[in-house]
Amino acid sequence: MSNSRNKKLKIVGLYVLSIAMLLGYWYMDNSTELNEFLKKADRVRTDWGFGVYAVVGLVQYVLLIAGISLPLILTTLLIVKNKKRHTTKPIRNAG
């Protein structure tokens, strides 16, 4: 019972993590504070500003890709596992 409960909690936790990643991406994409900071960073030193832009862009894309792919992969694995459980019934001999 405990093992099954832990599995369910992990699955729900991964879905919640995925939602948090998508919310993080949405916040970074629509944040006026982040855009102002990036503009200030670009004005101070161009090479430093470019590095900040690159890091922010990479973090955004990682959050987006992980936030989308995590539930897709998890749902696919759950569907395949559920199909295997229902299709592996013992075959009885007719005789």
Backbone hydrogen bonds, N-H to C=O, Kabsch-Sander energy under -0.5 kcal/mol:
donor,donor_aa,acceptor,acceptor_aa,energy
5,R,1,M,-2.1
6,N,2,S,-2.5
7,K,3,N,-2.0
8,K,4,S,-2.1
9,L,5,R,-2.4
10,K,6,N,-2.2
11,I,7,K,-2.3
12,V,8,K,-2.5
13,G,9,L,-2.5
14,L,10,K,-2.2
15,Y,11,I,-1.9
16,V,12,V,-2.4
17,L,13,G,-2.5
18,S,14,L,-2.1
19,I,15,Y,-2.1
20,A,16,V,-2.4
21,M,17,L,-2.3
22,L,18,S,-2.2
23,L,19,I,-2.4
24,G,20,A,-2.3
25,Y,21,M,-2.4
26,W,22,L,-2.5
27,Y,23,L,-2.6
28,M,24,G,-2.4
29,D,25,Y,-2.5
30,N,26,W,-1.9
31,S,27,Y,-0.8
35,N,31,S,-1.4
36,E,32,T,-2.4
37,F,33,E,-2.4
38,L,34,L,-2.5
39,K,35,N,-2.0
40,K,36,E,-2.3
41,A,37,F,-2.7
42,D,38,L,-1.9
43,R,39,K,-1.6
44,V,40,K,-1.8
45,R,41,A,-1.5
49,G,45,R,-2.8
50,F,46,T,-2.5
51,G,47,D,-1.8
52,V,48,W,-2.1
53,Y,49,G,-2.5
54,A,50,F,-2.5
55,V,51,G,-2.4
56,V,52,V,-2.7
57,G,53,Y,-2.5
58,L,54,A,-2.5
59,V,55,V,-2.6
60,Q,56,V,-2.4
61,Y,57,G,-2.4
62,V,58,L,-2.5
63,L,59,V,-2.5
64,L,60,Q,-2.4
65,I,61,Y,-2.9
66,A,62,V,-2.6
67,G,63,L,-2.2
68,I,64,L,-1.7
69,S,65,I,-2.8
70,L,66,A,-2.2
72,L,68,I,-1.2
73,I,69,S,-2.9
74,L,70,L,-2.4
75,T,71,P,-2.7
76,T,72,L,-2.2
77,L,73,I,-2.5
78,L,74,L,-2.2
79,I,75,T,-2.4
80,V,76,T,-2.5
81,K,77,L,-2.4
82,N,78,L,-2.2
83,K,79,I,-2.4
84,K,80,V,-2.3
85,R,81,K,-1.9
86,H,82,N,-1.5
87,T,83,K,-1.6
88,T,84,K,-1.1
89,K,87,T,-1.0
95,G,93,N,-1.5
